[in-house]
Amino acid sequence: MTTDRKTPGDRTFAKKASARTDQVKGAVKETVGRAVGNERMTTEGRAERAKGDLRQAGQKAKDAFKR
């Protein structure tokens, strides 16, 4: 039997996945920017990856305090 209700764990997983997605997108954008010589894309990729890193660190800190 399954329910459609969301639990707090589901939201946490979604936030962690979203942070990881930002990290991966940023890394790809940074790599492509370097490959084509586009400094703006490289910088945007670094910023996006850093945003994902911060979000992931925040989620890990929340998890540490929940235990």
N, CA, C and O of each residue as an XYZ file, in Angstrom:
268
protein
N       0.847     -1.171      0.000
C       0.000      0.000      0.000
C       0.896      1.238      0.000
O       1.803      1.362      0.823
N       0.634      2.133     -0.915
C       1.411      3.360     -0.981
C       0.494      4.550     -0.779
O      -0.702      4.495     -1.065
N       1.076      5.612     -0.286
C       0.318      6.847     -0.118
C       0.998      7.944     -0.896
O       2.183      7.844     -1.213
N       0.270      8.976     -1.202
C       0.818     10.098     -1.943
C       1.304     11.210     -1.027
O       1.686     12.281     -1.499
N       1.294     10.967      0.268
C       1.747     11.997      1.197
C       3.252     12.101      1.184
O       3.970     11.104      1.099
N       3.706     13.319      1.271
C       5.143     13.567      1.330
C       5.576     13.583      2.795
O       4.890     14.131      3.658
N       6.709     12.981      3.048
C       7.252     12.993      4.397
C       8.433     13.944      4.430
O       8.981     14.279      3.380
N       8.835     14.381      5.602
C      10.003     15.271      5.684
C      11.248     14.671      5.033
O      12.066     15.403      4.477
N      11.397     13.371      5.096
C      12.540     12.708      4.470
C      12.540     12.874      2.967
O      13.600     12.992      2.353
N      11.344     12.886      2.360
C      11.242     13.082      0.914
C      11.729     14.467      0.526
O      12.427     14.623     -0.476
N      11.366     15.471      1.310
C      11.804     16.832      1.008
C      13.310     16.962      1.151
O      13.970     17.625      0.351
N      13.841     16.322      2.176
C      15.283     16.373      2.388
C      16.006     15.731      1.218
O      17.005     16.260      0.731
N      15.502     14.593      0.769
C      16.113     13.917     -0.371
C      16.042     14.795     -1.618
O      17.007     14.882     -2.377
N      14.909     15.436     -1.824
C      14.740     16.303     -2.995
C      15.704     17.480     -2.944
O      16.266     17.866     -3.968
N      15.897     18.051     -1.766
C      16.820     19.177     -1.635
C      18.252     18.729     -1.877
O      19.028     19.441     -2.514
N      18.607     17.555     -1.373
C      19.955     17.037     -1.593
C      20.178     16.745     -3.071
O      21.245     17.029     -3.614
N      19.173     16.181     -3.710
C      19.286     15.888     -5.135
C      19.405     17.172     -5.942
O      20.160     17.238     -6.912
N      18.662     18.180     -5.541
C      18.720     19.469     -6.228
C      20.106     20.099     -6.073
O      20.640     20.670     -7.024
N      20.675     19.996     -4.896
C      22.019     20.530     -4.658
C      23.034     19.783     -5.514
O      23.927     20.393     -6.103
N      22.895     18.479     -5.579
C      23.820     17.669     -6.386
C      23.670     18.019     -7.859
O      24.662     18.074     -8.587
N      22.436     18.255     -8.307
C      22.197     18.640     -9.695
C      22.894     19.955    -10.015
O      23.503     20.095    -11.076
N      22.806     20.920     -9.101
C      23.498     22.194     -9.299
C      25.007     21.986     -9.417
O      25.664     22.619    -10.245
N      25.544     21.106     -8.594
C      26.981     20.839     -8.635
C      27.388     20.256     -9.989
O      28.385     20.670    -10.580
N      26.613     19.301    -10.465
C      26.942     18.646    -11.730
C      26.775     19.611    -12.902
O      27.633     19.681    -13.781
N      25.671     20.350    -12.910
C      25.453     21.320    -13.990
C      26.570     22.358    -14.018
O      27.055     22.727    -15.087
N      26.969     22.820    -12.854
C      28.038     23.798    -12.769
C      29.357     23.256    -13.280
O      30.086     23.942    -13.996
N      29.661     22.012    -12.907
C      30.909     21.397    -13.355
C      30.919     21.230    -14.871
O      31.936     21.472    -15.521
N      29.783     20.816    -15.433
C      29.696     20.655    -16.883
C      29.846     22.005    -17.577
O      30.585     22.133    -18.553
N      29.141     23.005    -17.068
C      29.204     24.337    -17.672
C      30.632     24.888    -17.600
O      31.120     25.494    -18.554
N      31.286     24.674    -16.473
C      32.666     25.151    -16.318
C      33.597     24.454    -17.311
O      34.439     25.100    -17.934
N      33.447     23.149    -17.455
C      34.290     22.377    -18.363
C      34.069     22.792    -19.817
O      35.026     22.964    -20.572
N      32.809     22.949    -20.199
C      32.501     23.369    -21.567
C      33.036     24.780    -21.812
O      33.584     25.061    -22.878
N      32.881     25.654    -20.841
C      33.401     27.009    -20.975
C      34.899     27.035    -21.199
O      35.402     27.801    -22.021
N      35.608     26.192    -20.463
C      37.061     26.103    -20.654
C      37.402     25.550    -22.031
O      38.320     26.029    -22.695
N      36.644     24.525    -22.456
C      36.925     23.869    -23.734
C      36.747     24.827    -24.915
O      37.520     24.790    -25.872
N      35.732     25.679    -24.841
C      35.479     26.589    -25.965
C      36.113     27.961    -25.751
O      36.028     28.827    -26.621
N      36.738     28.159    -24.609
C      37.405     29.424    -24.329
C      36.465     30.546    -23.949
O      36.757     31.717    -24.191
N      35.323     30.190    -23.348
C      34.326     31.184    -22.955
C      34.460     31.432    -21.455
O      33.986     30.635    -20.645
N      35.098     32.525    -21.092
C      35.347     32.836    -19.678
C      34.048     33.051    -18.907
O      33.946     32.665    -17.743
N      33.060     33.661    -19.547
C      31.785     33.906    -18.864
C      31.103     32.587    -18.472
O      30.595     32.449    -17.359
N      31.099     31.628    -19.396
C      30.489     30.335    -19.100
C      31.261     29.616    -18.005
O      30.663     28.970    -17.145
N      32.583     29.723    -18.031
C      33.413     29.109    -16.999
C      33.084     29.697    -15.630
O      32.958     28.968    -14.647
N      32.949     31.005    -15.575
C      32.645     31.683    -14.319
C      31.246     31.311    -13.819
O      31.052     31.078    -12.626
N      30.279     31.257    -14.727
C      28.918     30.860    -14.343
C      28.914     29.428    -13.806
O      28.217     29.121    -12.839
N      29.694     28.563    -14.440
C      29.784     27.180    -13.981
C      30.374     27.077    -12.581
O      29.894     26.304    -11.751
N      31.416     27.859    -12.324
C      32.016     27.868    -10.984
C      31.005     28.333     -9.939
O      30.891     27.753     -8.859
N      30.274     29.390    -10.284
C      29.291     29.937     -9.346
C      28.176     28.928     -9.069
O      27.752     28.763     -7.925
N      27.707     28.261    -10.112
C      26.634     27.284     -9.943
C      27.102     26.094     -9.107
O      26.367     25.585     -8.260
N      28.334     25.662     -9.359
C      28.885     24.558     -8.574
C      29.038     24.956     -7.106
O      28.742     24.163     -6.213
N      29.494     26.168     -6.860
C      29.648     26.651     -5.484
C      28.290     26.734     -4.783
O      28.170     26.402     -3.604
N      27.281     27.173     -5.512
C      25.922     27.233     -4.952
C      25.462     25.836     -4.531
O      24.891     25.665     -3.454
N      25.709     24.853     -5.371
C      25.359     23.472     -5.029
C      26.134     22.971     -3.833
O      25.586     22.271     -2.981
N      27.418     23.327     -3.762
C      28.250     22.924     -2.618
C      27.697     23.492     -1.314
O      27.615     22.792     -0.304
N      27.322     24.759     -1.347
C      26.771     25.400     -0.146
C      25.444     24.774      0.271
O      25.204     24.536      1.455
N      24.596     24.511     -0.698
C      23.304     23.900     -0.381
C      23.492     22.505      0.205
O      22.798     22.123      1.147
N      24.434     21.746     -0.356
C      24.694     20.409      0.162
C      25.259     20.477      1.585
O      24.882     19.681      2.445
N      26.149     21.415      1.825
C      26.711     21.574      3.166
C      25.617     21.939      4.167
O      25.616     21.456      5.299
N      24.698     22.785      3.746
C      23.582     23.157      4.615
C      22.717     21.957      4.963
O      22.292     21.805      6.108
N      22.458     21.111      3.987
C      21.655     19.912      4.242
C      22.386     18.953      5.176
O      21.772     18.340      6.049
N      23.688     18.826      4.992
C      24.462     17.948      5.875
C      24.453     18.474      7.308
O      24.376     17.695      8.258
N      24.530     19.784      7.461
C      24.491     20.375      8.793
C      23.132     20.131      9.446
O      23.063     19.810     10.633
N      22.062     20.278      8.685
C      20.722     20.001      9.213
C      20.622     18.551      9.663
O      20.092     18.259     10.735
N      21.137     17.643      8.833
C      21.097     16.220      9.172
C      21.865     15.939     10.456
O      21.435     15.123     11.272
N      22.986     16.601     10.638
C      23.808     16.378     11.827
C      23.066     16.799     13.103
O      23.198     16.159     14.146
N      22.293     17.870     13.007
C      21.553     18.340     14.182
C      20.287     17.539     14.453
O      19.768     17.559     15.569
N      19.788     16.838     13.449
C      18.581     16.028     13.631
C      18.869     14.761     14.417
O      17.966     14.177     15.015
N      20.133     14.334     14.416
C      20.470     13.058     15.066
C      20.681     13.212     16.520
O      20.971     12.234     17.209
